[in-house]
Amino acid sequence: MMNFLVKTLANAGALAVAVWLLDKITLTEGSTGKKVGTLLLVALLFGLVNFLVKPVVKLLSLPLLILTLGLFTLVVNALMLLLTSWLADKLDLSFHVEGFWTAVVGGLIISIVSWALNVVLPDKD
């Protein structure tokens, strides 16, 4: 349970950094408390998308992953971020990613920040 909480907090922090750095990734809630709550819900949604959908997409795109020496992972991460944005819109969460290239850069930022936070934060179960 603690591992799940740490990973969710790391995802929320990584999403916050992406929102802060990129103008086309938006989080439009009023108060700071609502923004934090929305980020935590989007982080849960992002984790769920990465847990359920990403393995299937990676398996189906395995030839492209091999052909591009893994660089196609950037496209897969961007698609997962766009799917999260679409689902957040359907759930009335105020998180939006505008455009594919923004999603590519956002996915790269989220991957780097999430990796760094997972290194720093404890992951004991």
C-alpha positions in Angstrom: 0.0 0.0 0.0 2.8 2.4 0.8 4.5 1.7 -2.5 1.2 2.6 -4.3 1.0 5.8 -2.3 4.6 6.8 -3.1 4.2 6.1 -6.8 1.0 8.2 -6.9 2.6 11.1 -5.1 5.6 10.8 -7.5 3.2 10.9 -10.5 1.4 13.9 -9.0 4.7 15.7 -8.5 5.8 14.9 -12.1 2.5 16.1 -13.5 2.8 19.3 -11.5 6.2 19.9 -13.0 4.9 19.3 -16.5 2.0 21.7 -15.8 4.5 24.3 -14.5 6.9 24.0 -17.4 4.6 23.7 -20.4 1.9 26.2 -21.2 -0.2 23.8 -23.2 -0.6 21.4 -20.3 -3.2 23.1 -18.2 -4.7 22.6 -14.8 -7.5 25.1 -14.4 -8.9 24.9 -10.8 -9.3 27.9 -8.5 -7.6 27.4 -5.2 -4.4 25.6 -4.4 -6.3 22.9 -2.5 -8.4 22.1 -5.5 -5.4 22.0 -7.8 -3.7 19.5 -5.4 -6.8 17.4 -5.3 -7.1 17.4 -9.1 -3.4 16.6 -9.5 -3.8 13.6 -7.2 -6.9 12.4 -9.0 -5.1 12.8 -12.4 -2.1 11.0 -11.0 -4.3 8.1 -10.0 -5.9 8.1 -13.5 -2.5 8.3 -15.1 -1.3 5.4 -13.0 -4.3 3.4 -13.9 -3.8 4.1 -17.6 -0.1 3.1 -17.4 -1.0 -0.1 -15.5 -3.9 -1.3 -17.8 -3.3 0.2 -21.2 0.4 0.8 -21.6 1.5 -2.9 -21.5 -1.0 -3.7 -24.3 0.2 -0.8 -26.4 3.8 -1.7 -25.9 3.2 -5.3 -26.8 1.4 -4.3 -30.0 4.1 -1.8 -30.9 7.0 -4.2 -30.1 8.3 -4.2 -33.7 8.4 -0.4 -33.8 10.1 -0.4 -30.4 12.8 -2.7 -31.7 13.1 -0.9 -35.0 13.6 2.5 -33.3 15.8 1.1 -30.5 13.2 2.1 -27.9 12.6 5.7 -29.0 9.0 4.8 -29.9 8.5 4.6 -26.1 8.3 8.4 -26.3 5.3 8.1 -28.6 3.7 5.5 -26.3 4.2 7.8 -23.3 2.7 10.7 -25.2 -0.3 8.6 -26.1 -0.8 7.6 -22.5 -0.7 11.2 -21.5 -3.2 12.2 -24.2 -5.5 9.3 -23.1 -5.2 10.5 -19.5 -6.2 14.0 -20.6 -9.2 12.7 -22.5 -10.3 10.6 -19.6 -9.8 13.6 -17.2 -12.1 15.6 -19.5 -14.7 12.9 -19.4 -14.5 12.8 -15.6 -14.8 16.7 -15.4 -11.2 17.0 -14.0 -9.6 20.3 -15.1 -6.5 18.7 -16.7 -5.8 19.2 -20.4 -3.0 18.4 -22.8 -3.1 20.3 -26.0 -1.6 18.6 -29.0 0.6 15.6 -29.7 4.0 17.3 -29.5 3.1 18.9 -26.2 2.3 15.4 -25.0 5.6 14.1 -26.2 7.6 16.7 -24.3 5.2 16.4 -21.3 5.7 12.6 -21.3 9.4 13.1 -21.3 9.3 15.5 -18.4 7.0 13.3 -16.5 9.2 10.2 -17.0 12.3 12.1 -15.9 10.8 13.7 -12.8 8.9 10.6 -11.8 12.1 8.5 -12.1 14.0 11.1 -9.9 11.2 11.2 -7.3 11.0 7.4 -7.2 14.8 7.3 -6.6 14.5 9.8 -3.7 11.2 8.6 -2.1 11.1 5.4 -0.1 9.4 2.5 -1.8 9.0 0.0 1.1 5.8 -1.9 1.2 
